[in-house]
Amino acid sequence: MPKRTLEGDAVVQDDVQSGCDEGNWFQAEKHRSEIRSFLRGPGNSERFAMIDLFGASGQMSKRWRKAGWDAFAYDIKTSKAHDVTSADGFWALCSAGKRLMTNGLIFGGPPCSLYVWISKSVHKRSEDNAFVGDTGLYKVRMSNRIVANMCVFLQELSECKDFYTVIEQPSSSAMFKMKVTSSLAKQLEMERVWTWMGLFGHELPKATILTGNLPSLPTLRRVLTNASRKQIKNRQKKTGGAKFYTRDADGKVTGNKSLQNTAAYTAEFCTAVYKAWAKDLKAN
Ligand SMILES: C[S@@+](CC[C@H](N)C(=O)[O-])C[C@H]1O[C@@H](n2cnc3c(N)ncnc32)[C@H](O)[C@@H]1O
């Protein structure tokens, strides 16, 4: 098995994917009027209560189904037809958006590998390049394309119906520093809530930022105390303490395969998101 290192593409191959050649990537921002007329056209319904965007584990949508709602999970890992970089994949997402009920939730966990601090030496996102990073790198361009298409989808859908959005990223992610994402946050009046996945039963502390416009989003805020950090460590010991990072003699930090598996949400987190949404649905 090839060594997985943050210096190469190998580490991100499971996180950022495209099923089509770069020349055929769908550039959603160039098709706004077409997208808007499609979203406004026939086929709208009140079917899905939530869209689990980039939800390979399907944990979030499962929580909605458990409560009796219909939900739609979209991820290239679970279906080749759900590739947001391809035209067909983008339109498939728009079709799901048309079937999102009024005040339904779109919960998105877009690929973060090429936005986070740990891979900064690869993506090189900084103020100097307006956080678009080293666009000489194919995977950086791909991660930018995925996020740009997600933004257009959410912006255009918001022009057609009322729904809530929450986007999850590790706290060190530079994703919301780009122009496309900050325009999205402004247009959808999204706020940022700092939380910790470890306080929702995750094996790692995982400092997380939730950016969204769900009125009850602040109920998902958590503060990590020394006592809770200890609790998480004890939990890690019990589960065998999977090794997520290695540090070599030069101090270079490398994430391994177990680290990528930690992207799946815990049942406790999904329940907390569900309850926040259900409360807002009732209130509105
Ligand atoms: C950080 S993970 C989110 C996982 C999520 N939290 C879950 O519970 O499954 C990012 C996801 O984006 C998906 N992804 C990457 N490139 C994609 C693309 N072009 N289209 C759709 N999904 C993509 C990956 O397969 C991965 O599951």
The ligand as an SDF file (V2000), in Angstrom:
LIG
                    3D

 27 29  0  0  0  0  0  0  0  0999 V2000
  -15.5390   15.4720    4.5840 C   0  0  0  0  0  0  0  0  0  0  0  0
  -16.3720   14.2030    3.7420 S   0  0  0  0  0  0  0  0  0  0  0  0
  -17.9830   14.3640    4.4450 C   0  0  0  0  0  0  0  0  0  0  0  0
  -18.4690   13.0740    5.0340 C   0  0  0  0  0  0  0  0  0  0  0  0
  -19.7460   13.2590    5.8340 C   0  0  0  0  0  0  0  0  0  0  0  0
  -19.4910   14.0290    7.0110 N   0  0  0  0  0  0  0  0  0  0  0  0
  -20.3840   11.9200    6.1800 C   0  0  0  0  0  0  0  0  0  0  0  0
  -20.9160   11.8030    7.3030 O   0  0  0  0  0  0  0  0  0  0  0  0
  -20.3320   11.0350    5.3590 O   0  0  0  0  0  0  0  0  0  0  0  0
  -16.5290   14.9010    2.1360 C   0  0  0  0  0  0  0  0  0  0  0  0
  -17.3270   14.0700    1.1750 C   0  0  0  0  0  0  0  0  0  0  0  0
  -17.3460   14.7270   -0.0950 O   0  0  0  0  0  0  0  0  0  0  0  0
  -17.4750   13.7200   -1.0880 C   0  0  0  0  0  0  0  0  0  0  0  0
  -17.0750   14.2440   -2.4090 N   0  0  0  0  0  0  0  0  0  0  0  0
  -15.8290   14.4980   -2.8540 C   0  0  0  0  0  0  0  0  0  0  0  0
  -15.8460   14.9090   -4.1220 N   0  0  0  0  0  0  0  0  0  0  0  0
  -17.1630   14.9340   -4.5000 C   0  0  0  0  0  0  0  0  0  0  0  0
  -17.8290   15.2730   -5.7220 C   0  0  0  0  0  0  0  0  0  0  0  0
  -17.1530   15.6380   -6.8110 N   0  0  0  0  0  0  0  0  0  0  0  0
  -19.1680   15.2000   -5.7440 N   0  0  0  0  0  0  0  0  0  0  0  0
  -19.8720   14.7860   -4.6590 C   0  0  0  0  0  0  0  0  0  0  0  0
  -19.2870   14.4100   -3.4960 N   0  0  0  0  0  0  0  0  0  0  0  0
  -17.9490   14.5120   -3.4130 C   0  0  0  0  0  0  0  0  0  0  0  0
  -16.5370   12.6270   -0.5810 C   0  0  0  0  0  0  0  0  0  0  0  0
  -16.8480   11.3770   -1.1590 O   0  0  0  0  0  0  0  0  0  0  0  0
  -16.7300   12.6780    0.9270 C   0  0  0  0  0  0  0  0  0  0  0  0
  -17.6310   11.7020    1.3910 O   0  0  0  0  0  0  0  0  0  0  0  0
  1  2  1  0
  2  3  1  0
  2 10  1  0
  3  4  1  0
  4  5  1  0
  5  6  1  0
  5  7  1  0
  7  8  2  0
  7  9  1  0
 10 11  1  0
 11 12  1  0
 11 26  1  0
 12 13  1  0
 13 14  1  0
 13 24  1  0
 14 15  1  0
 14 23  1  0
 15 16  2  0
 16 17  1  0
 17 18  1  0
 17 23  2  0
 18 19  1  0
 18 20  2  0
 20 21  1  0
 21 22  2  0
 22 23  1  0
 24 25  1  0
 24 26  1  0
 26 27  1  0
M  CHG  2   2   1   9  -1
M  END
$$$$
